[in-house]
Amino acid sequence: MKIVVDTNIVFSAMLNTKSRISYILLKPNKGISFYSTQALHSELLEHSKRIIKISGYTETEFNSILNLFLNKIKIINPEFIPKNIYLNTFELTHDVDIDDTEFVALTDYIDGLLWSGDKELKKGLELKGWKKFVSTATLFDNIKTS
């Protein structure tokens, strides 16, 4: 199973390293591969002060935990996504959440599923017929049974 990881998933995992989300990302599983774009890393760095403030991490701890999660996710350069896929995705996301265009495009490009906690994104895209989401519960159940 190919899973594209949205920034809010890793953000949540970093804030609670004992959560199901962290467990899913960190537990080796031959049936699941995680992917994202450089936007994941950029957005997490952009919100680093907020994550540090909420979590109480030092900057060194933040960087260690960030690298721990990023090492579990294959980062794909969005320039490799064909233009037609990106443009189709932009049409879907521009009025829902344009910041998630790369994640949705990557999901289509690799024929995967998007793991996101963004309920508005899910609702908006499903109304347009795009239903390639996977839930934390589904992933957790998959890992527990494998």
VMD Tcl script that draws the C-alpha trace (Angstrom):
set ca {
  {0.00 0.00 0.00}
  {1.40 3.39 -1.04}
  {0.52 6.13 1.42}
  {1.08 9.85 0.86}
  {1.57 11.58 4.20}
  {0.14 15.07 4.70}
  {2.01 17.50 6.95}
  {-0.67 17.46 9.66}
  {-0.02 13.74 10.21}
  {3.68 14.21 11.00}
  {2.86 17.37 12.98}
  {0.54 15.26 15.17}
  {3.08 12.46 15.46}
  {5.76 14.88 16.59}
  {3.50 16.33 19.27}
  {2.62 12.89 20.63}
  {5.31 10.33 19.95}
  {3.29 7.68 21.81}
  {0.22 8.04 19.57}
  {-1.20 5.64 17.01}
  {0.00 7.96 14.28}
  {3.60 7.77 15.55}
  {3.31 4.01 15.91}
  {2.11 3.65 12.32}
  {4.93 5.81 10.94}
  {7.68 4.23 12.99}
  {6.74 0.55 12.95}
  {8.38 -1.23 10.05}
  {5.77 -2.77 7.78}
  {6.54 -4.48 4.49}
  {3.03 -3.84 3.17}
  {3.05 -0.05 3.59}
  {5.35 2.54 2.01}
  {5.14 6.21 2.97}
  {5.68 9.07 0.50}
  {5.47 12.84 0.55}
  {6.92 15.89 -1.18}
  {9.47 18.44 -0.04}
  {6.50 20.52 1.13}
  {6.25 18.22 4.16}
  {9.74 19.11 5.36}
  {9.33 22.80 4.52}
  {5.99 23.10 6.34}
  {7.31 21.33 9.43}
  {10.31 23.65 9.56}
  {7.98 26.61 9.04}
  {6.01 25.51 12.11}
  {9.04 24.43 14.15}
  {8.68 27.21 16.75}
  {5.04 26.25 17.29}
  {5.88 22.54 17.61}
  {8.71 23.33 20.03}
  {6.46 25.59 22.11}
  {3.60 23.06 22.32}
  {5.81 20.01 22.89}
  {8.45 21.51 25.12}
  {11.22 20.05 22.93}
  {14.58 21.71 22.67}
  {15.63 22.64 19.16}
  {17.99 19.64 19.15}
  {15.17 17.30 20.23}
  {12.89 18.79 17.57}
  {15.48 18.15 14.86}
  {16.10 14.58 16.07}
  {12.40 13.74 16.14}
  {11.81 15.42 12.77}
  {14.60 13.36 11.22}
  {13.28 10.18 12.83}
  {9.94 10.63 11.06}
  {11.36 11.96 7.79}
  {13.61 8.89 7.53}
  {10.45 6.76 7.31}
  {9.00 8.75 4.39}
  {10.30 8.76 0.83}
  {10.36 12.35 -0.38}
  {9.42 12.76 -4.05}
  {10.34 15.91 -5.95}
  {7.03 17.38 -7.21}
  {8.75 18.23 -10.51}
  {8.53 14.51 -11.34}
  {4.74 14.66 -11.24}
  {3.47 14.97 -14.83}
  {2.02 18.39 -15.62}
  {-1.39 16.98 -16.61}
  {-1.76 15.25 -13.21}
  {-0.71 18.41 -11.39}
  {-3.13 20.57 -13.39}
  {-6.02 18.15 -12.82}
  {-5.23 18.13 -9.12}
  {-5.05 21.92 -9.01}
  {-8.59 22.02 -10.41}
  {-9.69 19.81 -7.51}
  {-7.84 21.63 -4.74}
  {-7.72 25.31 -5.71}
  {-10.99 26.14 -3.94}
  {-10.69 23.52 -1.18}
  {-7.09 23.82 0.07}
  {-4.51 24.86 -2.47}
  {-1.69 24.11 -0.01}
  {-2.47 20.39 -0.35}
  {-2.21 20.31 -4.15}
  {1.21 18.61 -4.09}
  {0.03 15.88 -1.72}
  {-3.08 15.14 -3.79}
  {-1.08 15.21 -7.04}
  {1.50 12.82 -5.60}
  {-1.29 10.49 -4.49}
  {-2.63 10.38 -8.05}
  {0.86 10.06 -9.54}
  {1.86 7.01 -7.46}
  {-1.68 5.59 -7.43}
  {-1.72 5.69 -3.66}
  {-3.91 6.83 -0.80}
  {-3.69 10.13 1.07}
  {-3.33 10.06 4.85}
  {-4.52 13.41 6.16}
  {-6.27 14.65 9.24}
  {-7.70 17.61 7.31}
  {-11.46 17.05 7.47}
  {-12.26 20.04 5.26}
  {-9.90 18.75 2.56}
  {-11.47 15.32 2.70}
  {-15.00 16.68 2.60}
  {-14.23 19.10 -0.25}
  {-12.47 16.53 -2.42}
  {-15.00 13.78 -1.78}
  {-17.76 16.15 -2.91}
  {-15.84 16.40 -6.19}
  {-15.56 12.61 -6.46}
  {-11.94 12.23 -5.27}
  {-12.02 9.49 -2.64}
  {-8.43 8.32 -2.23}
  {-8.10 8.83 1.51}
  {-6.99 6.37 4.15}
  {-7.74 6.76 7.86}
  {-5.44 6.34 10.82}
  {-7.73 3.56 12.08}
  {-7.44 1.63 8.82}
  {-3.65 1.91 8.80}
  {-3.41 0.94 12.47}
  {-5.60 -2.12 11.91}
  {-3.49 -3.06 8.88}
  {-0.28 -2.91 10.91}
  {-1.75 -4.83 13.87}
  {-2.86 -7.70 11.63}
  {0.35 -7.97 9.62}
}
mol new
graphics top color blue
foreach p $ca { graphics top sphere $p radius 0.5 }
foreach p [lrange $ca 0 end-1] q [lrange $ca 1 end] { graphics top cylinder $p $q radius 0.2 }
display resetview
